[in-house]
Amino acid sequence: GKIEPKAEHFSCMIDLLCRAGLLDEAEELIDKMRNESDGTLVPVYCSLLSAARNYGNVELAERVAGKLERVEVSDSSAHTLLASVYASA
């Protein structure tokens, strides 16, 4: 039978893609998680935001920050990461 991927599978894949510098692919995979709960999306968005900082990708960081706002989460760590992206640019 076919195994349906769970949030944990997506999270692991997104982390691996981020570590490999495949940030666009990681973002696409997160976009496929639309029916996941906000609580599941926040950590993977933060992981991608951190990777954007590490790779100096300000455009991606701004997009991810906007997506975090849309899931209506006020996460201070996300704001701190975005500020760090700007400081590193």
N, C-alpha and C positions, 0 to 999 in steps of 0.2 A: 504494500500500500504506500500511498504518498504521505510523506510527513509534512504537515503544515508548519511553516516557520513561526516561531513565537517571538515575542519582543526581545527575549534574551539572545536569540539567534541574530536578529537584526542588530542589536547593540554590539555584539562581538564583531560582526562583519564591518560595521561602521567604524569601530575602533581600529580594526586592521587596515581598512582603507585610509583612514586618517594618518596612521603611523607610516603608511607607504607613500603618503603625499598625494593620494588619489582623492582629492577633496571634492571635485565635481561629482565623482561616482558616489562618494559618501552622501552628498547632499541629495542626489537622485534616489538613493536607497531610503533615506529618511522620508522623502516625499511619498514613497510607496507605503509608508507606515501610517497613512492618514487616519485609519480607523482605530489606531491605538489611543490610549488615554493620554491626557496631557502630562500626567505623572511619568509616563514612559517616554514621552517625547523630550521632556526637559533635559534629562541627562545626556541624550544623544546629541541634542542641539548644543549643549555646553561642550561636549567632546569635540564637535566640529568647530565651534568657536575657538576653542583652545588650539586646535590644529591650524586654523586660519591665522591665529597670532603667531604660532611657531613658523609658519611659512610666509608671513608678511602679506597675507591676502586680505587687504582692507575691504575690498568690494564684497567678498564672501562674508566677512565678519558682519558687515552692515546688513546684508540680506538675512543672515541667521538671527541677528538681534531683532530684526523686524518680525521674523517668524516666531521668535520667543514671545514677543509682545502680543502676537495674535492668539497664542494659546493662553493669554491672559495670566501669565505667571510673573510675579514681581520677584525675581531672583537676583539678589544683590551680587552673587558670584558672576552671573552673566554680564551685569553692568561693569563689574571690575575687569572681566576678561576683555570686553569691548574697549574700555579705557586703556588697557594694556596694549591692545592692537594699535590704537592711535599713537600711543607713546613709542611703540617700536617702529612705526612707519617712517 
